[in-house]
Amino acid sequence: MYAKPDSTTMTARVARAGDAMDAALKSLSYPTADAARGLTGMRNDNAPAPTPVAAPLPVSSPLPVSAPQARPVEVAPQPASAQRVPDAIAMGRPSREEAEAAVRTLLRWAGDDPNREGLIDTPARVVKAYGQLFGGYSQDADALLERVFEEVEGYSDVVLVRDIPFYSHCEHHMVPFMGLAHIAYYPTKGVVGLSKLARVVDTFARRLQTQETMTAQIADVIESILKPRGVAVMVEAEHLCMAMRGVQKAGVSTITTQFKGVFRDDPSEQVRFLTLVRNKG
């Protein structure tokens, strides 16, 4: 028969079971170096890991630091159209033979035969015509205004030259635009020959141009050379690049004006100028 163990035996068995459990738990733990034996010696894996301390870097002598250099001020160059006589006109200019060869290339590109009878002399004619159409590149507008007539019996009122015809070429498509220029100025030290104002218009018109630039150039050269009390310039033109191509609207006029001195500062002077230009009677 089975004999019931006494209390002493039971106590001994419980003690042995506890020791065995304690030993098993210890075998599954990761004791630290200074941990006490038993359950308290187990590492808590949920605790945050200690932050590693980086070793200090070796100290070396600092590199020499140069003083900050001032950045140069960048100035935008003037556009080529702002130059009255472009400097590049005498540099690298192609020969007449090279220009005629370029015309023959354009004729072939257009789809025609430059060697047929009607076109055989066209390259030479085009180059000769270009010499006249763009002759303004070789002219100096400043020099045209250098001679001033001072014996004008004290005249100091407005001088107006209107309806100056001109022919120019659009710099975007090399297609003509033409019209009339009107120039007025208040003389100070004298007056300039009236034909000289027309020549100034031709000088700037016989270049690849925009109407706005040409208007400003005419007013600028008159102001800088004659030193008048005021200058007014008005240009009205029809552009064939608008009539023959693109939107193809013929008969459209473009008007540009430039006022300097008293014409710029006094609106009544502008009204007077426009009235004199429009009053054909």
C-alpha positions in Angstrom: 0.0 0.0 0.0 1.1 3.5 -0.5 2.4 5.2 2.7 1.6 8.9 3.2 4.9 10.8 3.7 5.3 12.7 7.0 5.7 16.4 7.2 9.5 16.2 7.4 9.7 14.3 4.2 7.3 16.7 2.4 9.4 19.7 3.5 12.5 18.1 2.2 10.9 17.4 -1.1 9.6 21.0 -1.5 13.1 22.3 -0.7 14.7 20.1 -3.3 12.1 21.1 -5.9 12.7 24.8 -5.2 16.5 24.3 -5.6 16.0 22.5 -8.9 13.7 25.3 -10.2 16.2 28.0 -9.0 19.0 26.2 -10.8 16.9 25.9 -14.0 16.1 29.6 -14.0 19.7 30.5 -13.4 20.7 28.4 -16.4 18.4 30.5 -18.6 19.6 34.0 -17.4 22.5 36.2 -18.3 24.1 37.2 -15.0 26.1 40.4 -14.8 29.5 40.5 -13.3 28.5 41.9 -9.9 24.9 40.4 -9.7 23.8 38.4 -6.7 23.1 34.8 -7.2 19.4 33.8 -7.7 16.5 35.3 -9.7 17.8 38.9 -9.1 20.9 38.1 -11.1 18.9 37.9 -14.4 19.4 40.7 -17.0 16.3 42.7 -17.9 16.3 42.6 -21.7 13.5 45.2 -21.8 15.7 47.9 -20.1 17.3 50.4 -22.5 20.7 49.6 -23.7 23.4 51.9 -22.3 24.5 54.7 -24.7 28.0 54.0 -25.9 30.5 56.8 -25.3 32.6 57.7 -28.3 36.3 57.9 -27.8 37.5 61.5 -28.2 39.1 62.3 -31.5 42.8 63.2 -31.5 43.3 66.9 -31.3 45.3 68.3 -34.3 46.4 71.8 -35.1 43.7 73.8 -36.8 44.0 74.5 -40.5 44.8 78.1 -41.4 41.6 80.0 -42.3 42.1 82.6 -45.0 40.2 85.9 -44.8 37.0 85.9 -46.9 37.5 87.3 -50.3 35.1 90.0 -51.6 33.2 88.8 -54.6 33.6 90.9 -57.7 30.6 93.0 -58.7 29.1 91.5 -61.9 28.0 94.2 -64.4 25.8 93.1 -67.3 27.4 94.0 -70.6 25.6 96.4 -72.9 23.6 94.8 -75.7 25.2 95.1 -79.1 22.3 97.3 -80.3 23.3 100.0 -77.7 26.6 100.6 -79.5 26.4 103.3 -82.1 29.2 101.9 -84.2 29.7 98.2 -83.2 33.3 97.4 -82.6 33.0 93.9 -84.2 32.2 95.4 -87.6 35.9 95.4 -88.5 36.8 92.1 -86.8 36.3 88.8 -88.6 34.1 90.3 -91.4 33.7 87.7 -94.2 34.9 88.4 -97.7 32.6 89.3 -100.5 33.1 85.9 -102.0 32.1 84.2 -98.7 29.0 86.4 -98.6 28.0 85.5 -102.2 28.5 81.8 -101.4 26.1 82.2 -98.4 23.5 83.7 -100.7 23.8 80.7 -103.1 23.3 78.4 -100.1 20.1 80.2 -99.1 18.9 79.9 -102.7 19.4 76.2 -102.7 17.8 75.9 -99.3 14.7 77.8 -100.6 14.4 75.1 -103.3 15.8 76.9 -106.4 18.9 76.4 -108.6 21.4 79.3 -108.1 23.0 78.3 -111.5 19.9 79.0 -113.6 19.9 82.1 -115.8 17.7 84.2 -113.7 19.7 83.5 -110.5 23.2 83.3 -111.7 24.0 86.9 -110.8 21.7 87.2 -107.8 24.3 86.5 -105.1 26.4 89.4 -106.3 23.4 91.7 -106.5 22.2 90.7 -103.0 25.7 91.4 -101.5 25.8 94.8 -103.3 22.3 95.7 -102.0 23.2 94.6 -98.5 26.1 97.1 -98.6 23.6 99.9 -99.0 20.7 98.5 -96.9 23.0 98.0 -93.9 25.4 100.9 -94.6 24.6 102.4 -91.2 27.1 100.1 -89.5 29.9 102.0 -91.1 28.5 105.5 -90.3 29.1 107.5 -87.1 26.0 109.3 -85.9 28.0 111.4 -83.5 30.2 112.9 -86.2 27.1 114.0 -88.2 26.0 116.3 -85.3 29.4 117.8 -84.5 29.0 121.0 -86.6 26.6 123.4 -84.9 25.5 126.8 -86.3 25.6 129.3 -83.4 24.5 132.4 -85.3 20.8 132.0 -85.0 19.9 135.4 -83.7 19.1 134.1 -80.2 16.6 131.6 -81.4 15.8 129.1 -78.5 12.3 127.8 -79.4 11.5 124.3 -80.6 13.0 123.0 -83.8 10.9 120.2 -85.4 11.7 118.1 -88.5 8.8 115.8 -89.2 7.9 113.1 -91.8 11.5 111.8 -92.3 11.0 108.6 -94.3 13.2 105.6 -93.4 13.6 102.0 -94.3 15.0 99.4 -91.9 15.1 95.7 -91.3 13.7 93.8 -88.3 16.5 92.0 -86.5 14.3 89.0 -85.7 13.4 88.0 -89.3 15.5 90.3 -91.4 12.3 91.6 -93.1 11.8 95.3 -93.8 9.9 97.8 -91.8 9.4 101.4 -93.0 7.7 104.6 -91.9 8.3 108.1 -90.8 10.4 109.7 -88.0 9.7 113.0 -86.3 12.4 114.9 -84.3 12.1 118.0 -82.1 14.6 119.7 -79.8 15.1 122.9 -77.9 18.6 124.3 -78.9 21.0 125.7 -76.3 24.4 126.4 -77.9 23.1 126.5 -81.5 21.3 124.5 -84.2 22.4 121.7 -86.4 21.8 121.4 -90.1 18.3 120.0 -90.7 19.6 117.4 -93.2 21.9 116.0 -90.4 18.8 114.9 -88.4 17.6 113.0 -91.4 21.0 111.4 -91.8 21.0 110.4 -88.1 17.7 108.6 -88.8 19.2 106.8 -91.8 22.3 105.8 -89.8 20.4 103.9 -87.2 17.7 102.7 -89.7 20.2 101.0 -92.0 21.1 98.4 -89.4 19.3 95.3 -88.1 16.9 97.0 -85.7 13.9 97.0 -83.5 11.7 100.1 -83.7 12.0 100.7 -79.9 15.8 100.6 -80.0 16.1 102.8 -83.0 13.8 105.5 -81.4 15.9 105.5 -78.2 19.2 105.7 -80.2 18.1 108.7 -82.2 17.1 110.6 -79.0 20.2 109.6 -77.2 22.7 110.7 -79.8 21.0 114.1 -80.2 21.0 114.7 -76.4 24.6 113.6 -75.9 26.1 115.7 -78.8 23.9 118.8 -79.0 23.1 119.1 -75.2 19.6 120.6 -75.9 17.1 121.5 -73.2 14.9 118.7 -74.5 14.5 116.1 -77.2 11.4 114.5 -78.6 11.4 111.6 -81.1 8.4 109.8 -82.6 8.6 106.9 -85.0 5.6 105.3 -86.8 6.2 102.3 -89.0 4.6 99.3 -90.7 6.4 96.0 -90.2 6.4 93.5 -93.0 7.3 90.7 -90.6 3.8 91.2 -89.3 2.1 91.8 -92.7 3.8 89.1 -94.7 4.2 86.3 -92.2 2.9 85.2 -88.8 -0.4 87.0 -88.0 -0.4 88.5 -91.6 -2.1 91.8 -90.7 -1.3 94.4 -93.3 -1.7 98.1 -92.7 -1.0 98.0 -88.9 1.1 100.9 -87.6 3.4 100.8 -84.6 4.2 104.1 -82.8 7.1 104.6 -80.4 8.2 107.8 -78.7 11.2 109.0 -76.6 11.2 112.2 -74.5 14.2 113.8 -72.8 14.7 117.0 -70.8 11.8 119.4 -70.8 9.7 117.1 -73.1 10.0 114.4 -70.4 9.4 116.6 -67.5 6.5 118.8 -68.8 3.5 117.0 -70.2 2.4 120.2 -72.0 5.6 120.1 -74.1 4.6 116.6 -75.1 1.2 117.8 -76.2 2.8 120.6 -78.2 5.1 118.2 -79.9 2.3 115.8 -80.9 0.1 118.7 -82.0 2.9 120.0 -84.3 3.5 116.5 -85.7 -0.2 115.9 -86.5 -1.1 119.4 -87.7 -0.4 119.1 -91.4 -2.3 122.3 -92.2 
